[in-house]
């Protein structure tokens, strides 16, 4: 476990390649592993530079589910003017309803207790009034001794169609009939 200075450049290159692909969520599994290795370097500036470029929201929590870090996109969703304002806070501090914040904390706890990646789909109501359908993957983060020290969350917004497929077909057939 961990990144030696010899392979750090390779890890950074792989993360960079994945970040540039932006829309390829399946690659985030590989990227999360690389980021977990990168966290072992304790190079906060380097980690911050890489993760701030993620299009998808990314966050890092400790074993108590308190935030250690988040990407600019995630901070924006939580209506934070600066991603650093998330440090030391938890999901109850951001205007999520009590039920939602409790569910998120329980999902975090499950990933931390089981020590394996978890994934969930859920609709989230954000403080600004928007509702987003999200796929959240939580990856346990280990220290050099193999103990879980937190979790890395990677989120992808799932866009739902505005209309059902049957209604869309009806609209298209009516439009073609008018011609």
Beta strands, then each sheet from edge to edge (+ up, - down):
strand 1: 58-62
strand 2: 67-70
strand 3: 118-125
strand 4: 131-142
strand 5: 148-157
sheet 1: 2+ 1- 5+ 4- 3+
end
